[in-house]
Amino acid sequence: MRLLVAPDSFKGSLTSVEVAEALAAGWRSVRPSDEIVLAPLADGGEGTLAAIEAAGGWMRQSAIVADPLGRPITADWLRDGNRAVVEMAAASGLSRVRADERDALAATSRGTGELLRAALEAGCRDLVLGIGGSATTDGGRGLLEGLGAVVRGDGSVDLAGLDPRLAAATLAVACDVTNPLLGPHGAAATYGPQKGASVTQVQELDARNAAWADVLEAAAGSSVRNAAGAGAAGGVGFALLAVASRFERFALRPGIGLIMEAVAFEARLRASDIVITGEGRIDAQTAYGKTALGVARLAREAGVRCIAVGGGVEPEGVEALGRLGVEVVPVWEQRVPLAEAIAAGAAPLIDCGARLARGWLTKSLD
């Protein structure tokens, strides 16, 4: 039998690669002759590179870029011929700064622009950018500077220096939020506090982004500050939308769909007898497009049996996936506190994989 293991990460605990490996190890201990294919998934945030790399065919590249505080660091990206995948978290992520050095006002997205430029310099023209997990609320100013734009001392912006190779490039941005740039649901108000911004700083960041929006929209000849996704990644969504016409083709797209395309997920799924997906919590939010739901929908279309494993399982999540014919299985047979579940590492997932295989073996014998 051919088994496809395609989970998301269990956030705060294990990466999607670690989850997939653990489930596979458990299954293999019971059914060693089955063919197991790993296809860990991600949504465009931290861990996206690892998930795509695990699918095979990609080469890890690196570049010296600015971290969120402007310090030089080495950040990775992926290449497969003309294709490249860049993860914003690798250059401009919150994990790049210690908790005690977070500076919401100073944090820049420049390094992400520099990573994109590195991919262009390497000859890549089919670009995917995951923008989850950012440390920044600079309206994407830094990213555009990394791509060659110039912000003058008077605050005006000159886009003439934007890398001319963008005109021959396609950029698909993994974006799962619909926030506008400004206001009570904007980038600063919604995500600023988790990046270290105080109440006063949130107001300052929002005002700064409003002024930035005025000059960038004037320079780009666009009005996109209220567009869905403009507030993504501290306003990186806004900056890219503003200069979208500079690309041969540009789109903001749901992250899980982009990652599935990058790893040729549908072809792998159709060649499988069963798929195991999963995420840290299968709950009411699962019904709004999380990884398990995306896998479940494709599995139903392909006629492939689907099992979803959850670190935590709630009735609303079971119901949402049940409508697609998915069997939902908790990692733990009995509820345990979150801290205990995280501390346990991969062992419970290995046990869960073995439990699933024993159940499948019993059904096969029946």
N, C-alpha and C positions, 0 to 999 in steps of 0.2 A: 504494500500500500504506500501511496505517496502522500506525505504530510507536509503542509505548509504552515510555518509558525510565524505569525505576523502581528506581534503586539506593539503597542506604544510603550513609552517609558512608564515606570511607576514613580512619579515625580517625588523627589525628596528621598528616594530609596535606591532604585536601580534604573539604568539606562535601558532603552528598548533592546539593545544588543544583549545586555546581561539577562533581561527577562526571557528573550527568545532562546538563548543558550541554556538557561536553567530548565525551561519547559521541555526543550529537546532532550536534555540529559535525562530527565525523569522518564520521558516516553521511551527513550532508547533502552533504558534499563529493563523495561518490560517487553518491548517489541524490537529487539536489536536488528531484525532483518528489514524493517520498514525504511523506505527512503525518506529522509527528512531534509527539507529545504528551509533555510532561515531567510525571512524577509522582514526584519525589524523596521518599524515605521516611526515617523516623527511628524511634527506639524509646522516645521520651519523655525523652531526655537533651538535652544542648546541641545546638542545630540543629533541634529540633522545630518551633519557630515558623517558621523559614525554609522548612522542607520543606512545611509545611501552607500557608503563604502562597503558595508557588509554584504551588499547584494552582488559585489564583484564587478570588474570591468572599469573601475574608476582608479585614478592615480592621485595620491595626495600630494599637493604642492604647498609651498609656503612663501610668504613675503614679509618683509619688515614694514610694519605699519604703525600708526599711532593708536594707543589704547584710549579709553574714554577720557583720561587726564592728559593726553598728548604725549605720553612717554612711548619710546620705540619698543615694540614687541614683535615677536615672530608669530604670525597667525596663519593657519592652514586654510586651504580651499581644495576643491576636487575638480579633476579634469578627466574628460573622456572624449578625446578628439577635439571637435569643435565646441563641445558642451562644457560648461563650468557650473559648479554649485558653490555659492558663497553663503556663509552663515554669519549674520551680523553679530551674534553672540561671541564669535571667535575673535573679533576685533574690538567691538564696542559694547560687549555684554556686561551685565551687572556683575557677573562672576569674575570679571577682570579687575575689579577694585575691591579692596577689603571693606568691611562694613564701616570701619572707623575712618576711612578716607573718601567715602562717597561725597561727591560735590555736585549736586543737581544743576547748579548754575554753570559750572565750568565744563561739565561732561560734553564731549563732542563725538559726533558720528563720523568724523573724518576718516578713521581707519577703515570703515566699511567701504567708503568711496575708493580708498587706496587699494583695497582688495579687489574690487570690481575692475579697477584700472590694471591691476596685475594680470587679471584674467584676459583683458583685452590685449595687453602687450604680449601675452602668450599665444595669441591668435584665436582665442575663443570668441564666438559671436552668438552662441545660444546660451543665455545666462539665466540661472535661477538664483534668486536671493531670498533667503529665509530671514525674516526681521524680528523674530521673537526673542525675548530675553535681553532687550537693550537696557543700557544704563543711562540713556540720553533723553533730553527733552529740548533739543536745539532746533526743532523744526526741519531737520534734515540739512541745515546749513553746512555742517561739517562734511556730510557725504558729498554734496555738490562741490565743495572746495577740494575734496579728494579726487574728484573727477575733472578738476581744472577750472571751475568757476572762481571768480575773484570778488570778494566782498571788500569794498573800499572803506576808507576811514569814515566817510560821511554816512555809511550804512547802505549805500546803493550797491547793487549787484551787477556784475558784468558776466554774462553767460557765453560770451564769444570764445572763451578759452576752454569750454567743455570739450572733452575728448572727441575729436571728429569721428572716431571709429564707432561711436554710439549709433551713428546713422545706418550702419550695416548690422547692428546688433538687435536681437530680441531679448527682452527682459521680462520674465515672469516672477512676480513677487508673491511669496507665500504670506498671506495676510488673512487672519481670521477674526479681525475686529472691524467694526463699522463706525467707530467714533469719528466725529469731525475734528478739525485741528483745535478749535477754540471753544471756550465756554464751559458750562458745568459738566458737560459730557466729553470735553476735549482731552487732548493729550496730557496737559499738565494736571488738570483736576482729577482725572481718572487714574493715571498711572504715576504721576509725580511723587506722591507719598511713598510708594514702594521703592522708589529710586533715591530716597533720602531727602526729599523736599519738605520743608516745613510749610505750614499754612501760608505764611507770608511769602515764601519762595514760590509756592504754587501760583499765587497771584502775579508775582513778578515774571515768572516763566510764561504765563498766559499772555501778559502784556507784551513781553518781548517777542513772542511768536506772532502776535497780531501785527506788530510793526514789521517783522520779517515777511509776513504774508503780503503786506502792502507792497513792499519793494520787489519781492520775487514774482508776484502775479503781474506787476507792471512790466517787469523785464521779460517775462515769459509770454505775456499776452494771454493769460489764462485766469480763470477764477474757480479754484478748486478747494478752497479752505473748508467748505461745508460738504465736500464729497465724502461718501462712505469710505472709511479707511484712511482718510487724511490724517487722523490722529494716531495712526499706528506707529509704534516704535518712536514715540516722542516727536512725531511730525515728519519722520522719514517718508511715510506714505504721502504726505502733502508735497514734499519737495519733488518726489519722483513723478507724482501726478502732474505737477506744474510743468515739468520738462518732458512729459511723455512724448511729445511730438518730435523730440530729438532722436528717439529710437526708431528703428525700422518697424518694430511692433512692441507694444507694452501692455501689461495687464496685471491687475491685482487679482489673485486667485486664492481660493481656500487651500490652506497648507497641505492637508492630507492628500488632496487630489494631485497636487504637484509632485509630492514625494512618491506617490504611487506610480506616476508616470516615469519618474527618474529611475525607479528600480524595476520597471517593466512588470508591475505587479499583476495586472490582469492576465498576461500570458502565463505567469507562474501559477496563478490561481486556477486557470482553466486546465492546467496539466496536473492538478492535484485531486485527491479523493476527499480530503478533509482539510479544513483550515482552522487553526487555533489563533484567535486574536485576544486582546486584553488590554486593560489599562488599570491605573491605580484605583479608580472608583468607577463603578458602573451605577449611575444614579440618574436623577432627572435631567442632568445636563447631557447625558449620552444621547438623548433624543434630538439634540440640536447640532448634530454633525460631528461629534467626536470620532476618534479613530475606529472604535469598535463598530459604530453604526455604518461608517463608510465601507469597512470590510464586509459587514453583514449584507449590505445592499448588493455589492458586487458578487458575493457568494451566491445569493439567491438567483441573480441573473444567470450565473454560470452553472447553476444546479449542483453546487458543491456544499457538502455538509459543513456547518460552521458552529464552533464552540467559542464562547467568550469567557475569559477568565478575569475576575476582578479582585483586587486587593480588598476592596469594600464593595458590597453589593446591596443595592436598595431596590424596593419593589418597583419604583418608577422606571429604573433602568432595565430590570428584568422584563417589564411589560413592553418597553420600547423595542427591545431586541427580539422578544418573543413574537411580536407581530411579523418579524422577518424569518421566523422559523429557527431562531438561534437558541441553543441551549446555553444558559448562563451558569457558570460554576464559580463559587468563591474559592480563593486560594486557601483560606483557612476553613476547616469544617465547622469551627465554632468561632464566634466573634472574639477578637483580641484588641486591646488598646492600640492606637496608631503607633505610639512610640515603640511598643513591643514588636509590632509588625515590621517597622523600619529596621529595628536593631537585628532582626532575625536574618536579614540579607536574602540570599538566593535560596537557602535551604527549603523554605516552604513551597517555593515555585517548583523546585525539583520534585518534591513530594507530590505536588498537584499534577505535574506532568505524568508521573508514574500512576497516579490514581486514575487519570483520564485514560491512559493506555490500558490499564486493567479493565476499566469499564468497557472500552472498545473491544477488547479481547473477548470479554464475556458476551457482548452483543454478536460478535463474529461467530462464536461457537454456537450461540442460539440459532 
